[in-house]
Each structure stands twice: as structure tokens, then as C-alpha cells.
Amino acid sequence: MTIRYPLPVQFIMGLNDSGLEIIEPKPGRQPQIILSGTCSYHVHLTPGKFRLRKIWLSGKAEDQHLAKGPAPLVNYIADPDSHSHALAKAMDLVRADGRRCFNRPGRILQTRRDLIYERLKDIPGLRVPATIRIEPKHPHDFVRAATEARLRFPVIVRLAGDHGGVSTVRVDSVANWVAIHTVAWGGRAVYMTEFFDYADPDGLYRKYRIVMIDGKPVLRHVIIGDQWLLHRSKRITNPEAEQEEIHRLKNFEREMLPKIASTLAEIHRRLDLNFFGIDCHVAENGMMTLFEANATMNTLHNEPSPNRWDEPCARIRGLLEAALEKHVRSQMQ
């Protein structure tokens, strides 16, 4: 069968379990719906390369009648905490289709932080902090759960389904459990994770984002900061830090990848996802400390060009489009 551009593909989209999404007003234009819990890449695909048809799944637990076309399926739902109902429906949809789905929803459901710990904790060269998931009804539930799981202090407490460092607090000792009240945990599932101090010998913290596309790793960025809770807004912006990141991005495949290639390959084998990200620290000897591994990451959103992230973004986009094209062509033969 000859398949020409644009390649037909069906994206499985889902609303979150609450049924509420963000609507952003646009002056003089229709408001834009900001979906949560997605893979965050489809707006960055090369125009004209794919013809997207979107299948929308509600965030309710009820059955939903779905009209599916003949094009191959790509699951775009990425958060197992906030989109469990939509992912369950996506699994039924994929099962009824009978063909392999890109980023299978059943695999996405296995990327909860507690399940990632159980799945990856014994990989050589990878340090995975112990993590449990609880649904607390009373402050004493935190203490009891941490004690039963034998979590060692400090313990990071974060709301399930939140990202970007929001709703996150560190409890440093038994006497410090009052810190949980800075997070609105009532009625929410919560993750509790042992904190590993990953400061480098110079006292700075470095968080690497590595994007895996069909098993191929690309270093997306390195955030360098002076505090453990690192995100884009917390990076150091002096010339030395910027030059270090440029060097690490440019020389990733030559200097760092040989030390961690087998670890990354095993993570990919166990998660069995086409496209996902890994946030981690990498020591000079290659020991990785895992922060998270999932498909709910912004990997192609970039600052105004030109900048030091243009090249990794272009490489990620190229590999992703090649992986999507390979998937479409293999499922339409």
C-alpha cells in the first residue's frame, strides 16, 4: 500500500477525572482549552506531515460510545493520576481496534510514581527513591503510612497529578510533619518519596531531562540551581551555568551517554513506551538518581529562538515524527 503525506492518524485525547480543564481567553479570538495530562507535542509537529483526527474521551467513569476511523491510533493521554478514567476507556478502544497503539494507554497507567519505583528499583546504575501512594483522611495517616513503609527522612510529599513542583513539600524529621498542612491534600491522593540529596561536589544541583523516542535518548536540557526543588524558573542564569549547559548538551552522546546507555535501555525496555521523558540527576561516574519517568513532560515547548535548546528540540521533533511515521506505516500495511 502506498501512503502519501499527510499521514492519517487518530489521536486519543482525554479530559481529566475532575471534568474540569483550563480555558484561556484570547483577545479577538475563540478561547483556547488548555488540556492537562497530555504528551504536549502535537502542536509542534511539522504542518502537513500528519492529518490528525481526534477521538475525545470524557473524564467520567461511565461508558462512552466512540466512533473510530481506520487510521492508526496514537494515545495522547499521559497522566495516570489525573486521567485514570479516560485511560481505561482508551484501553478498551485500543483493544477493540486490535492493532498496536503508539504509547499504549495500559503502559501509561503503569507510570504512577509508586509503580515506577517498584518497576525500576533494581536496575543497576539507577537509584530510585522509595515511593508510596496514599489517600489520607487524617494527618495521622501520613505518619502511619511512612512508618509502615519504613520511609527514611527527609520525605517529599506531593499531590498526585500535580507537576512543576507545585503542591510539594519536604518533611525533614518526625517533628516536622506539620509541614504537610502547607499542601491542600484533603480529598486528594498523595505521593510520599524518600529524599536523596543529589548535590554535586560544588554544592549545586543539576537536573537532567532525557527524552526517549523509540529507545533513542536525547538530552533536552540541564537545569542547574542552588536548591533541590529544581524547575525552569529556579535555574541559575549566570554565564558559567549557561556555558556548562551548552557544553553538556553538545557533548552528551560523547561524554555522558556511554556511562548511562545500558541503564536507559533497561528503563525503556521495562516501560515499553514509544515516547516519554526521564528527569534525573547523573553523577560523574554515571550513577543516575531518578526523579520521574513518564510521558507527561513538556519536551518541545521552547523559548524564543535562537537559543541553546533549538538543536535538542529539533532532534526530538525529528525523531518523534520518524517514530510516528514508522508507526502509521506499519499499522496500515
C-alpha positions in Angstrom: 0.0 0.0 0.0 1.3 3.5 -1.0 0.8 6.0 1.8 1.3 9.7 1.0 1.5 12.8 3.1 -0.2 13.9 5.1 -0.2 10.6 7.0 -3.6 9.8 8.6 -3.5 9.2 12.4 -6.1 9.2 15.2 -5.1 10.9 18.4 -6.8 9.6 21.6 -7.5 12.7 23.7 -9.0 12.7 27.2 -10.4 15.1 29.8 -9.2 14.6 33.3 -11.1 12.8 36.0 -12.5 16.0 37.5 -14.0 17.0 34.2 -12.5 20.5 34.5 -9.9 21.9 32.2 -8.4 25.4 31.9 -9.9 27.8 29.3 -7.6 30.6 28.3 -9.2 33.7 26.9 -7.7 35.1 23.6 -8.4 38.7 22.7 -10.5 38.8 19.5 -10.3 35.0 19.1 -12.1 31.9 20.4 -10.9 30.9 23.9 -8.3 28.1 24.0 -8.7 25.0 26.0 -5.5 24.1 27.8 -5.6 20.3 28.3 -3.8 18.8 31.3 -2.0 15.4 31.4 -1.0 15.2 27.7 2.2 14.4 25.9 2.4 18.1 24.9 3.8 17.7 21.4 1.1 17.6 18.7 1.1 21.4 18.1 4.8 21.2 17.4 4.6 18.6 14.6 5.6 19.8 11.1 2.5 21.2 9.3 1.2 19.0 6.5 3.0 15.8 7.7 0.1 14.3 9.6 -3.6 14.5 9.2 -4.9 14.4 12.7 -8.3 13.1 13.7 -9.0 13.5 17.5 -11.1 11.0 19.5 -12.3 12.6 22.7 -12.8 10.6 25.9 -14.6 12.1 28.9 -13.2 12.0 32.4 -16.2 10.3 33.8 -16.3 6.6 34.7 -19.4 6.0 32.6 -19.4 4.1 29.4 -19.0 6.1 26.2 -19.9 5.4 22.7 -16.9 6.0 20.4 -16.7 6.5 16.6 -13.3 5.2 15.5 -12.0 5.5 11.9 -9.5 3.3 10.1 -6.3 5.3 10.8 -3.7 4.1 13.3 -4.1 5.1 16.9 -1.8 7.3 19.0 -2.5 7.7 22.6 -2.0 11.3 23.7 -3.2 10.9 27.3 -0.2 10.8 29.6 -1.1 11.2 33.3 -2.3 8.1 35.2 -3.2 10.1 38.3 -5.4 12.7 36.8 -6.8 10.8 33.8 -7.4 7.3 35.0 -11.0 7.1 33.6 -10.0 8.3 30.2 -7.1 5.9 30.1 -9.4 3.0 31.0 -11.6 3.9 28.1 -8.6 4.3 25.8 -7.5 0.7 26.7 -11.0 -0.5 25.6 -10.7 1.4 22.4 -7.2 0.0 21.6 -8.4 -3.5 22.5 -11.3 -3.2 20.1 -9.1 -1.8 17.4 -6.8 -4.8 17.6 -3.7 -3.0 16.4 -0.7 -1.7 18.3 -1.2 1.8 19.7 1.6 4.4 20.0 2.2 4.9 23.7 -0.3 2.3 24.8 -2.6 3.5 27.5 -2.1 0.4 29.6 1.6 1.3 29.8 0.8 4.9 30.7 -1.2 3.6 33.6 1.9 1.9 34.9 3.8 5.2 35.2 2.4 6.3 38.5 5.3 7.3 40.8 4.8 4.4 43.2 4.6 1.9 40.3 7.7 3.3 38.7 9.6 2.7 41.9 8.5 -0.9 42.0 9.3 -1.4 38.3 12.7 0.2 38.1 14.2 0.0 41.6 16.6 -2.9 40.9 18.2 -1.6 37.7 22.0 -1.4 38.0 23.3 2.1 37.9 19.9 3.6 38.8 19.0 5.0 42.3 15.2 5.1 42.7 13.9 6.7 45.9 11.2 4.6 47.7 7.8 6.0 46.9 4.3 5.2 48.2 0.8 6.5 47.2 -1.8 7.1 49.9 -5.3 8.7 50.1 -5.1 10.4 53.6 -8.2 11.2 55.5 -6.4 12.5 58.6 -2.9 13.9 59.3 -2.1 10.8 61.3 -2.4 8.8 58.0 0.8 10.3 56.8 2.8 9.3 59.9 1.3 5.8 59.9 1.9 5.2 56.1 5.5 6.5 56.3 6.2 4.3 59.3 4.7 1.2 57.8 6.6 1.7 54.6 9.8 2.4 56.6 10.5 5.6 54.7 13.6 7.4 55.8 13.6 11.1 56.4 13.6 13.6 54.7 10.3 12.7 52.9 8.9 14.6 49.9 5.1 14.9 50.0 3.3 15.9 46.7 -0.2 15.8 45.4 -0.7 13.1 42.8 -1.4 14.6 39.4 0.3 17.9 40.1 3.5 18.8 38.2 6.2 21.5 38.1 7.0 21.5 41.7 3.6 22.8 42.9 1.9 21.2 45.9 5.2 19.8 47.0 6.8 20.0 50.5 9.7 18.3 52.2 9.3 16.8 55.7 12.7 16.7 57.3 12.0 14.8 60.5 9.4 13.2 62.7 8.9 16.6 64.4 8.2 18.3 61.1 5.0 16.6 59.9 3.2 19.9 60.4 4.7 20.9 57.1 2.1 18.8 55.3 -0.5 21.5 56.1 1.1 23.8 53.5 -0.4 21.5 50.9 -4.1 21.2 50.2 -4.2 17.4 50.4 -7.8 16.9 51.6 -9.6 14.6 49.2 -6.5 14.0 47.1 -4.2 11.1 46.5 -0.7 11.9 47.8 2.8 10.6 47.0 5.4 10.2 49.7 9.0 9.8 48.5 12.3 9.5 50.2 14.6 12.5 49.5 18.0 11.8 48.2 20.4 14.7 48.4 21.8 14.9 44.9 24.0 18.0 45.2 27.2 17.7 43.2 30.6 18.3 44.9 30.5 22.0 44.0 27.2 22.3 46.1 25.0 22.9 43.1 22.1 20.7 41.9 21.7 19.5 38.4 18.5 18.1 36.9 18.7 16.4 33.5 15.8 15.8 31.2 16.4 13.0 28.9 13.7 12.3 26.2 13.3 8.7 25.0 12.0 8.3 21.4 11.7 4.6 20.4 14.6 3.9 22.8 16.8 6.7 21.4 17.9 9.2 24.1 18.2 12.9 23.6 19.3 15.3 26.3 16.6 18.1 26.3 18.1 20.4 29.0 20.1 20.6 32.2 18.8 22.8 34.9 21.5 24.0 37.3 20.5 25.6 40.6 21.3 26.1 44.2 18.2 24.3 45.6 16.9 20.8 45.4 13.5 21.6 44.0 14.6 22.5 40.5 12.4 23.8 37.7 12.9 26.1 34.8 12.2 29.2 36.9 14.8 28.2 39.5 17.8 27.8 37.2 20.9 29.8 37.7 21.3 32.2 34.8 25.0 33.3 35.1 27.3 32.8 32.1 29.2 29.9 33.8 26.0 27.9 34.2 24.8 28.7 30.7 28.1 27.6 29.2 28.1 24.4 31.2 24.6 23.5 29.9 25.7 24.3 26.4 28.7 22.0 26.8 26.7 19.2 28.3 24.0 19.4 25.5 26.7 19.5 22.8 28.7 16.6 24.2 26.0 14.4 25.7 26.5 11.5 23.3 30.2 11.5 23.6 30.8 12.2 27.3 27.7 11.1 29.3 25.7 8.7 27.2 28.4 5.9 27.2 28.1 5.8 31.0 24.3 5.5 31.2 23.3 3.9 27.9 22.7 0.5 29.4 20.6 2.0 32.2 18.5 4.0 29.8 18.0 0.9 27.6 16.7 -1.1 30.5 14.3 1.7 31.6 13.0 1.8 28.1 12.6 -2.0 27.9 10.6 -2.1 31.2 8.4 0.9 30.5 7.8 -0.1 26.8 6.7 3.3 25.7 7.3 4.9 22.4 7.8 8.4 23.8 8.5 9.6 27.3 10.8 11.7 29.4 13.2 11.0 32.3 14.0 13.6 34.9 17.1 12.7 36.8 20.5 13.5 38.2 23.6 12.0 36.7 26.8 11.8 38.8 30.2 11.9 37.1 30.5 8.2 37.5 27.2 7.6 35.6 25.1 6.8 38.6 21.6 8.1 37.9 19.1 9.3 40.5 15.6 9.1 39.2 13.1 11.9 39.9 10.3 10.8 37.5 9.8 8.8 34.2 6.6 9.4 32.3 5.1 10.9 29.2 3.7 14.0 30.9 6.5 16.3 30.1 7.0 19.4 28.0 9.7 18.4 25.7 9.2 20.6 22.6 8.0 23.9 24.1 10.9 26.3 23.7 12.0 29.8 24.4 12.1 32.3 21.5 14.8 31.2 19.1 17.8 31.3 18.7 18.8 29.7 22.0 20.8 26.7 23.2 17.7 24.4 23.2 17.0 24.8 19.5 19.1 21.9 18.5 17.8 19.3 21.0 14.3 20.4 20.3 14.8 19.9 16.6 16.4 16.5 17.2 13.5 15.4 19.4 10.9 16.6 16.8 12.7 14.8 14.0 13.0 11.5 15.9 9.4 11.8 17.1 8.0 12.4 13.7 10.0 9.5 12.3 8.7 7.3 15.1 5.1 8.4 14.4 5.5 7.8 10.7 7.0 4.4 11.3 4.0 3.5 13.5 1.5 4.7 10.9 3.1 2.9 8.0 3.5 -0.3 10.0 -0.2 -0.3 11.0 -1.6 0.5 7.6 0.3 -2.2 5.6 
